[in-house]
């Protein structure tokens, strides 16, 4: 199969344990773009948190794409145009905050273009999100009023995994009919508009550029990568992926600390 597009999760997939892209992987990704193939950085991160890696890979020079907020937004890196965006309904902010406030040590984060807005108890996992995305945390007294002034692609609830599962169960009971709620990590609970995931948005992108899902390779390691792995012509799980993710894949590559993405490029896109 002549694969034309490579969609990559970032953390645990493209980047190694030091949150870096190795030089050999970077050079290979630039090389396939020079040969006309497209690269999509498909992440739960906000757009601002993906941009430095997009610049490192020269995505703007070759007309490749950022898929941020787990599919809530797609950006054309060459033009800077947002070609797809889906927002949370504003009326979910208050009841979500009520749930969060029941659990000590749980935080809820919203995103602006430059910072994370915290409405709960800032914790080490909120700080982790801040570090990953190079975005400071701003604690606000009236979270609901603050965030409903803007459009929100997603909220992130952070905390100890056992408490996150309790929050998840309560949120699903209340919002199952119109929100997508899932854990990208045991300590991160993603709150997204209904029906939004990486596969949904990648399919929209493929349609807009005249490609089929058969022409796409998707690589990932987490639960939020499963839909795109299952949708792709070739779905790839990293060796370090969660067991269920591996079960959903067509192919298992090396780990993110062994240049697993480079291995996929050499096997299937050269």
Secondary structure, 3 states (H helix, E strand, C coil): CCCCEEEECCECCCECCCCCCCHHHHHHHHHHHHCCCEEEEECCCCHHHHHHHHHHCCCCCCCCEEEEHHHCEEEECCCCCEEEECCCCCCHHHHHHHHHHCCCCCEEEEECCCEEEECCCCCHHHHHHHHHHCCEEEECCCHHHHHCCCCCCEEEEECCHHHHHHHHHHHHHHHCCCEEEEEEECCEEEEEECCCCHHHHHHHHHHHHCCCHHHEEEEECCHHHHHHHHHCCEEEECCCCCHHHHHHCCEECCCCCCCHHHHHHHHHCC
